[in-house]
Amino acid sequence: MPAPSKIELPARMDSLRAFLTQAVVCAEKQGFNRDRIHDVELALEEIIVNVISYAYPGGGGAVEMTCLPDAHGRLVVEIADRGVPFNMLAHADPDTSADIEERRIGGLGIFFVKKLMDDVRYRREKDRNVLTVIASGTRKEDPDGAKS
């Protein structure tokens, strides 16, 4: 199994492109097709922008991203920060069937990430938020049989 690919950069918007480029390289090495690579990029962009925007209210700080394949050929990406504790998975999914005027603000990005990835996990470890996303090389299927 190849060694993990790791990158740590300041929690700033000008770091975003480097994180996404690294994820694309990892997904390409896994043999992911262009559509699935795009899914990974979208999910990671949502996560990393949220970390940059909210993890460090006073500014500063860093984001660390590690990519590695697992034994099942999936891509495992961990995003870690030492910012404000935040478990995005503790929030209920938005009611997407409600009229737009009745919907709560926020939460769609988290919902989006969970829909795009095969698995999403959170843990607080040694004063760090660690969010793990796992993606297989093909899109997962919705309960109605449509691919997401």
C-alpha positions in Angstrom: 0.0 0.0 0.0 1.4 3.4 -0.9 2.5 5.8 1.8 0.1 8.5 2.8 0.3 11.9 1.2 0.2 14.7 3.7 0.0 18.5 3.4 -0.3 21.2 6.1 -0.9 24.8 5.2 -2.2 28.0 6.8 -6.0 28.1 7.3 -6.4 30.7 4.5 -8.3 30.8 1.3 -5.1 31.0 -0.7 -4.3 27.5 0.5 -7.4 25.9 -0.8 -6.1 25.2 -4.4 -3.1 23.3 -3.0 -5.3 21.1 -0.9 -7.6 20.4 -3.8 -4.8 19.7 -6.2 -3.3 17.2 -3.7 -6.6 15.4 -3.4 -7.0 15.2 -7.2 -3.5 13.7 -7.5 -4.4 11.1 -4.8 -7.7 10.2 -6.5 -6.0 9.9 -9.9 -3.5 7.5 -8.4 -6.5 5.4 -7.2 -7.8 5.3 -10.7 -10.9 7.4 -10.0 -12.8 8.6 -13.1 -13.2 12.4 -13.7 -16.8 12.5 -12.3 -15.7 10.9 -9.0 -12.7 13.1 -8.7 -15.0 16.1 -9.1 -17.2 14.7 -6.3 -14.1 14.4 -4.0 -13.0 18.0 -4.9 -16.5 19.4 -4.2 -16.8 17.7 -0.8 -13.3 18.7 0.3 -13.8 22.2 -0.9 -16.9 22.5 1.3 -15.0 21.0 4.3 -11.8 23.0 4.0 -13.6 26.3 3.3 -15.6 25.7 6.5 -12.4 25.0 8.5 -10.8 28.2 7.1 -13.9 30.3 7.8 -14.9 29.0 11.2 -12.2 27.0 13.0 -10.0 29.9 14.0 -12.2 32.9 15.0 -9.1 34.9 15.9 -7.3 34.1 12.7 -4.1 32.0 12.3 -4.0 28.3 12.6 -3.4 25.5 10.1 -5.2 22.8 8.2 -3.6 19.4 7.7 -4.9 16.9 5.0 -3.8 13.3 4.7 -4.8 11.1 1.7 -4.3 7.4 1.6 -5.8 4.4 -0.1 -7.4 1.7 2.1 -7.3 -2.0 1.7 -10.6 -1.8 -0.4 -9.2 0.6 -3.0 -11.1 3.5 -1.6 -9.6 7.0 -1.0 -9.4 8.0 2.7 -8.9 11.7 3.3 -8.4 13.1 6.8 -8.7 16.9 7.4 -7.5 18.0 10.8 -7.3 21.4 12.6 -6.6 22.7 16.1 -9.5 25.1 16.0 -12.8 25.4 17.8 -14.3 21.9 18.4 -17.0 21.2 15.8 -18.6 17.9 14.9 -20.4 18.6 11.7 -22.1 15.2 11.9 -23.9 16.1 15.1 -26.2 18.4 13.1 -29.4 17.0 11.7 -29.8 16.9 7.9 -31.9 19.8 6.5 -35.4 19.1 5.4 -34.9 19.3 1.7 -38.6 18.7 1.1 -39.6 21.9 2.9 -40.4 25.1 0.9 -37.3 27.3 0.6 -38.9 29.9 2.8 -39.4 27.4 5.6 -35.9 26.0 5.6 -33.3 26.7 8.3 -30.2 28.6 7.1 -27.1 26.4 7.0 -26.5 22.7 7.0 -26.7 22.2 3.2 -23.0 21.9 2.8 -22.7 19.2 5.5 -25.6 17.4 3.8 -23.9 17.7 0.5 -20.7 16.2 1.8 -22.5 13.2 3.3 -24.3 12.6 0.0 -21.1 12.7 -2.1 -18.9 10.6 0.0 -19.3 6.9 1.0 -18.6 7.6 4.6 -17.9 10.6 6.8 -16.5 10.4 10.3 -15.5 12.9 13.0 -13.4 12.6 16.1 -11.8 15.0 18.5 -8.3 13.8 19.2 -5.5 15.6 21.1 -7.2 19.0 20.8 -7.8 18.5 17.1 -10.9 18.1 15.0 -10.3 15.2 12.6 -12.8 14.7 9.9 -12.4 11.6 7.7 -14.1 11.2 4.4 -14.0 7.9 2.4 -14.8 7.7 -1.3 -14.9 4.7 -3.5 -14.0 5.0 -7.2 -17.6 5.0 -8.2 -20.6 7.0 -7.0 -22.7 5.4 -4.4 -26.3 4.7 -5.2 -29.3 6.4 -3.6 -32.0 4.1 -2.1 -34.1 4.6 -5.3 -31.3 3.2 -7.4 -30.0 6.5 -8.9 -26.4 7.3 -8.6 -25.6 10.4 -6.6 
